[in-house]
């Protein structure tokens, strides 16, 4: 690893954020540095703040860059600046609490990058109603031998079902091999109900595309060529990478919002730290309208009741 470089100070809105070791290489393959990562998040500032706003957020940190170990961090350190915002969440299994980062402005994101954060993983609820999600997440998770063409097909089936329900889906790449579709919902149901509704939806997608989709709970029982519609990402304290989050891989891919007309043509590797700034400058935040399209999950709960849909116990290993 190269030696330390002098710290710099950046004006981020009304805040001054000190960046230590800005020339430290985080992505060895591309030689992208800590400062490159800061510059990336500044370039998509409105988008990443909207994706994280007021949500408890787990940080995936790489103190030594991608060449070193990844740290999953929930608790904000006591040394954090007094202008940083947090939200206290409770973990019943351990009877513990954690004050997690709660982004409301870009300086909070840049502070986290200074703390070696590469990935941002927010809850699907906000601090005003932590126990009541306002984001239903459809995670299209390909099994090891599932081609990306199948991910695309299933995304369009999911859209078809959403359209019939009168729900607006907001697609994005996962930054890996899958795809996510988010739906804004009213914060009126707990995590268990939202997860139950998500399973009812997944089962409907499976009925329409049985050659492509599985909802089988046990990984060992899934066909490795199929796509798993992972309803479990709606469980309490389960998180996935936010829109505009960089992923911790050597390509520096990004979880990129898409237009629906891009779903069938875009490749996941098209969207990286290097390519996203120009795309964002041209298109802005493709998820900007998500808060204006709120869906009532009551029809999905009716489907769950009709079908006797009950998710597996999360205490059991997947």
C-alpha positions in Angstrom: 0.0 0.0 0.0 1.2 3.5 -0.9 2.3 5.8 1.9 -0.1 8.3 3.5 -1.0 11.4 1.6 -1.8 14.8 3.2 -5.4 15.3 4.4 -7.7 17.7 2.5 -10.8 19.6 3.6 -13.9 19.8 1.4 -16.9 22.1 1.7 -19.9 19.9 1.4 -23.0 22.1 1.7 -22.6 24.0 5.0 -20.2 21.5 6.4 -16.4 21.0 6.2 -15.4 17.4 5.9 -11.8 16.4 6.4 -10.6 13.6 4.1 -7.5 11.8 5.3 -5.3 9.8 3.0 -7.2 10.9 -0.2 -4.8 9.1 -2.5 -5.2 5.8 -0.8 -6.1 3.2 -3.5 -9.4 1.6 -2.8 -9.9 -0.3 -6.0 -6.6 -1.8 -7.1 -7.7 -2.9 -10.6 -8.7 0.6 -11.7 -6.4 2.5 -9.2 -9.4 4.5 -8.0 -8.7 6.2 -4.7 -10.6 7.3 -1.7 -10.9 10.8 -3.2 -12.3 9.3 -6.4 -15.0 7.6 -4.3 -15.7 10.9 -2.6 -16.0 12.6 -6.0 -18.3 9.9 -7.2 -20.7 10.3 -4.3 -20.6 14.1 -4.7 -21.5 13.7 -8.4 -24.7 11.7 -7.6 -25.4 13.6 -4.4 -29.1 14.3 -4.8 -29.7 10.6 -5.7 -27.8 9.0 -2.9 -29.3 11.3 -0.3 -32.8 10.6 -1.6 -32.2 6.8 -1.4 -30.9 7.1 2.2 -32.9 9.9 3.6 -33.8 9.3 7.2 -33.3 5.6 7.0 -31.2 3.6 9.5 -28.1 2.7 7.5 -25.5 0.0 7.8 -22.1 0.8 6.4 -19.9 -1.6 4.5 -16.4 -0.3 5.2 -13.1 -1.3 3.6 -10.4 0.4 5.9 -7.6 -1.0 3.7 -9.5 -0.7 0.4 -10.8 -3.8 -1.4 -7.5 -5.6 -0.9 -8.4 -5.8 2.8 -11.3 -7.1 4.9 -14.8 -5.7 4.8 -16.4 -4.4 8.0 -20.1 -4.3 8.5 -20.8 -1.4 10.8 -24.1 -0.5 12.4 -23.0 1.8 15.2 -21.8 5.3 14.6 -18.6 5.9 16.6 -18.5 8.3 19.5 -15.9 10.4 17.7 -18.4 11.3 15.0 -19.0 15.1 14.5 -21.9 16.6 16.4 -23.7 17.5 13.2 -24.0 13.9 12.1 -27.5 12.5 12.5 -28.4 9.1 13.8 -31.4 7.0 14.7 -31.5 4.5 17.5 -32.7 1.0 16.6 -33.4 -2.0 18.8 -32.3 -5.6 18.1 -34.8 -7.8 20.1 -32.8 -11.0 19.6 -29.8 -9.6 21.5 -31.8 -6.9 23.5 -29.3 -4.3 22.3 -29.6 -1.0 20.6 -27.4 0.8 18.0 -27.3 4.4 16.9 -27.1 4.0 13.2 -26.3 6.7 10.6 -29.4 8.6 9.4 -28.5 10.6 6.3 -30.3 13.8 5.7 -27.6 15.7 3.7 -24.7 14.9 1.5 -22.1 15.7 4.1 -23.3 12.7 6.1 -22.5 10.5 3.1 -19.1 12.0 2.6 -18.3 11.6 6.3 -19.1 7.9 5.9 -16.7 7.7 2.9 -14.0 9.4 5.0 -14.6 6.5 7.4 -13.8 4.1 4.6 -17.4 3.3 3.6 -17.9 2.0 0.1 -21.4 0.5 0.3 -24.5 2.0 1.9 -27.2 -0.4 3.1 -30.3 1.3 4.4 -33.4 -0.1 6.1 -36.7 0.0 4.3 -38.2 2.1 7.0 -37.5 5.7 8.2 -36.7 7.0 11.6 -40.2 8.5 12.1 -41.7 5.0 11.8 -38.8 2.6 12.2 -41.1 -0.4 12.8 -43.3 0.3 9.8 -41.6 0.0 6.3 -42.4 2.5 3.6 -40.5 0.7 0.9 -41.4 -2.7 -0.5 -38.3 -4.3 -2.1 -38.6 -6.9 -4.8 -35.1 -8.5 -5.0 -34.6 -10.5 -8.2 -31.7 -12.7 -7.0 -30.3 -15.1 -9.7 -29.0 -18.5 -8.6 -25.4 -19.3 -9.7 -26.3 -20.7 -13.2 -29.1 -18.2 -13.9 -28.4 -16.0 -17.0 -29.0 -12.3 -16.9 -31.5 -12.7 -19.7 -33.7 -14.6 -17.2 -33.4 -11.7 -14.7 -34.7 -9.3 -17.4 -37.6 -11.6 -18.3 -38.7 -11.9 -14.7 -38.4 -8.1 -14.2 -40.9 -7.6 -16.9 -43.3 -10.2 -15.4 -42.9 -8.4 -12.1 -43.8 -5.1 -13.8 -46.9 -6.8 -15.4 -48.1 -7.8 -12.0 -47.4 -4.4 -10.5 -49.3 -2.7 -13.3 -52.3 -4.9 -12.7 -52.1 -4.0 -9.0 -51.9 -0.3 -9.8 -48.4 -0.1 -8.2 -45.4 1.8 -9.6 -42.2 -0.1 -9.6 -38.8 1.7 -9.7 -36.1 -0.7 -11.1 -32.4 -0.6 -10.5 -29.5 -2.9 -11.0 -28.2 -4.5 -7.9 -24.6 -3.7 -8.8 -24.0 -7.4 -9.0 -25.9 -10.0 -11.1 -29.4 -9.2 -10.0 -32.0 -6.5 -10.1 -34.2 -4.7 -7.6 -37.6 -3.1 -8.0 -38.7 -0.7 -5.2 -42.3 0.3 -4.5 -43.2 3.1 -2.1 -45.8 2.0 0.4 -47.7 3.7 3.2 -46.0 3.0 6.6 -49.1 1.3 8.0 -47.9 -2.3 8.3 -45.1 -4.0 10.3 -42.2 -5.9 8.8 -44.0 -9.3 9.1 -47.0 -8.1 7.1 -44.9 -6.5 4.4 -42.8 -9.6 4.1 -46.0 -11.7 3.9 -47.3 -9.4 1.1 -43.9 -9.7 -0.7 -44.1 -13.5 -0.6 -47.7 -13.4 -2.0 -46.4 -11.2 -4.9 -43.4 -13.5 -5.4 -45.7 -16.5 -5.6 -47.8 -14.8 -8.3 -44.6 -14.0 -10.3 -43.6 -17.7 -9.9 -47.1 -18.8 -11.1 -46.7 -16.7 -14.3 -43.1 -17.7 -15.0 -42.6 -21.2 -13.5 -39.8 -22.0 -15.9 -37.8 -18.9 -14.7 -38.7 -18.3 -11.0 -38.5 -20.0 -7.7 -39.7 -19.0 -4.2 -38.3 -22.1 -2.5 -37.0 -21.1 0.9 -34.0 -23.5 1.2 -31.1 -22.6 -1.0 -30.1 -26.3 -1.3 -33.5 -27.1 -2.8 -33.5 -24.4 -5.5 -32.7 -25.1 -9.1 -29.4 -23.3 -9.8 -30.6 -22.1 -13.2 -33.6 -20.2 -11.7 -34.1 -16.8 -10.3 -35.2 -16.5 -6.6 -37.6 -13.7 -5.8 -36.2 -12.9 -2.4 -39.1 -11.7 -0.4 -36.9 -12.0 2.7 -35.3 -8.6 2.0 -38.4 -7.1 3.5 -37.7 -8.6 6.9 -36.7 -6.4 9.8 -33.0 -5.3 9.7 -32.5 -6.9 6.3 -30.8 -4.4 4.0 -29.6 -4.2 0.4 -27.4 -1.7 -1.4 -29.1 1.6 -1.9 -29.6 3.2 -5.3 -26.3 4.9 -6.4 -24.3 2.9 -3.9 -21.0 1.6 -5.2 -20.4 -2.1 -4.6 -17.3 -3.6 -3.1 -16.0 -5.2 -6.2 -12.9 -4.5 -8.4 -15.1 -3.0 -11.2 -16.6 -0.4 -8.9 -20.1 -1.2 -10.2 -23.0 0.9 -9.0 -26.6 0.0 -8.1 -28.0 2.1 -10.9 -31.6 3.2 -11.3 -33.1 2.3 -14.7 -35.9 3.4 -16.9 -38.2 0.4 -17.7 -37.3 0.7 -21.4 -33.6 0.1 -20.4 -34.3 -3.1 -18.5 -34.0 -5.4 -21.5 -30.9 -3.8 -22.9 -28.7 -2.5 -20.1 -25.9 -4.6 -18.7 -25.0 -4.4 -15.0 -21.3 -3.7 -15.8 -22.4 -0.6 -17.8 -22.8 1.3 -14.5 -19.6 2.1 -12.6 -18.0 4.9 -10.6 -16.6 6.1 -13.8 -19.7 6.0 -16.0 -22.5 7.0 -13.6 -21.5 10.7 -13.1 -22.1 11.6 -16.7 -25.3 9.5 -16.8 -26.6 11.3 -13.6 -25.7 14.7 -15.1 -27.7 13.9 -18.2 -30.7 12.1 -16.7 -30.8 13.2 -13.0 -32.3 10.9 -10.4 -34.5 8.3 -12.2 -36.1 7.5 -8.8 -36.9 11.2 -8.0 -40.7 10.6 -8.2 -40.8 7.5 -5.9 -42.3 9.3 -2.9 -45.2 10.5 -5.0 -46.3 7.0 -6.0 -47.5 5.4 -2.7 -49.2 1.9 -3.0 -51.5 0.2 -0.5 -50.4 -3.4 0.0 -54.0 -4.5 1.1 -54.5 -6.5 -2.2 -51.3 -8.4 -1.6 -52.4 -9.2 2.0 -55.7 -10.5 0.5 -53.7 -12.7 -1.9 -51.7 -14.0 1.1 -54.9 -14.8 3.0 -56.5 -16.4 -0.1 -53.4 -18.6 -0.7 -52.6 -19.3 2.9 -49.2 -17.7 2.3 -47.0 -17.8 5.4 -43.2 -17.1 5.1 -40.8 -19.5 6.7 -39.4 -18.8 10.1 -36.4 -16.5 9.7 -34.8 -18.1 12.7 -34.1 -21.1 10.5 -31.1 -20.8 8.2 -31.8 -20.2 4.6 
